[in-house]
Amino acid sequence: MKAFLLVAFTLVCNSTYSAVDTKEFYRVFASGNLNEINACIQSLDSTEQTPQYNAYRGALLMKKSGLEKLPKEKLATFKLGHKLLEAEILKSPNDAEFRFLRLAIQENAPEFLKYKSNLNEDKELVINGYKNLDSFIKDYILQYCKESKVLTTKDFQ
């Protein structure tokens, strides 16, 4: 009985620190719905803080900043997200997924933020690392290409 309780307790504890749900993250990232973004951030906060967690949380915070009402909140939220995503890119500069997230944010960031300096660098890294990405992320990138002015589906042929 003690062994069963120990196993059950371990399973419950480990489920709290499960891997980030990539599909849910990308669905919410694409939605632009503030409530869904807040819920996804809250869900991320209950997972283990991995590089993927930090990059996803950072990207969601930057996306969220554009949906907030007060300029002060917008800037503070953007800066927090920027710090998280950029830190993970510094640690893993060849991670094509993290570079894609930054590219998508930079491409859509307002000009006054002056956050567009890595578009070409990120584009090249995403194109070169595309073949090593998970098939779901590859599909997401191809969908993104339909609306992007930086990436096109021709880049991946």
N, C-alpha and C positions, 0 to 999 in steps of 0.2 A: 504494500500500500504506500509506504514512504517513497519507494522508487517511482511509482506512478505519479504521485503528487509532485515529485521533483521534476519529472519529465514534463508534466502539464505546466508547471510554473515556468520552466525554461522555454517552452513553446510560446506561452503568453508573453513573456518578456521579450523574446526574440521577434515576435510579430510587431511589437512596438518599434523595433529598429529594422524594419524590413526595407528592402531596396526601394528607391524612388520609382513610382509608376510612370515610366517614360511616356506611354501613350496618353495618360491623363494629363501630364504636364503639357505636352504639345497641343492637345485639344484645347486646354485652357489658355495657353500662350496665344493661340490663333484666335480665340474667341473675343478677346478685348472686353470681357464682362467683368466688372469690378468685383461683384459678389463671388463669382467663380474664382477669380484670381486670389481674393482673400482666403477663400476656403482651401485652395490648393496650397497657399503659403502655410496656412495652419496645419494642413496635412503633412507638408514637408517638415514642419517643425517637430513633428512627432517621430521622425525617422533619424537614423544615424547621420551625423554631419560628415558626409563624404565629399570629395571634390565635386561629384555630380550634384549633390544636394546644394552646395554653395553656388555652383554655376546656375542651376535652375532657380534657386531662390533669388539670386541677383538679377537674372533675366526677368523674372516675374515682378520684382520690385520696380525695375526700370519701366516695364510695361504699365504697371499700376500707376506710376507717377503721372503719366499722361491722362489718367482718368480721374485724378483727384481735383478738387475744386480750388483750394487755396494755393497760390504760387509758392508760398513758403513750404508747404507740405510737399508739393510737387518736387521741388528742388531737393529737399531733405531725403525723400524717398528714392529719387533718382541717384543721389550720391551714395546712399547705402547700398543699393543694388549694384552700382558701378564698382564700388570697392570690392564686393564679393566676387563678381564675375572677373574683373581684372586680376584679382589675386590668384584665381584658379588658372587663368591663362598664363600668368607668369610662372606658375608651378608646372604647368603642362602646356608649353607653347605649341606643341604639335598636335594637340587634341582638336580634330576637325569639327567635332560637335560643338565644343565651347566656342570655337572660332565662328561657326555658323550662327550661333546665338548672338554673338557680338555683331556680326555682319547685319543680321536682321534688325537689331536694335539701332545700330548706327544708320542704316539706310532709312529708317523711319523716324529718327530723332529730329526734333526741331533744330533749325540752324543755329539759334542763339546758344545752344548747349555746346557747340563746337566739338561734337563727338562723332566725327566722321573720318578721322585720320587713318584708320586701319582698314578701310573698305577693300582696297586692292590687295593688300597683304592677306587679309582673311579670305578673300575670294580665291586666291591661288591655293591657300592651304586647304580650303574646303574641297576644291576641285581635285587636288592631289590626294587628299585623304578619304575621299568619297567611297572608294572601293572597299575600305576597311570598316565602314560604318554599318550598324545594324540595319537590316532591310526596312524596318519601319521608319527610321530616321532618313534613309535614302528617299523613301516615298514622300516623306514630309518635305524634304528639300526640293524635290521635283514639283510638288504642289506650290511651294513658295515661289519657285521660278516663274510661274504663270503671272505673278503680280510684281515681281522684282524688276528693277531697272539695272541691277548689278549682276545678278545671276540669271542665266537662261538655261533651258533644257539642253541647248546645243553644247554648253560647257561640259556636259556629262556624257556625251556620245563618243 
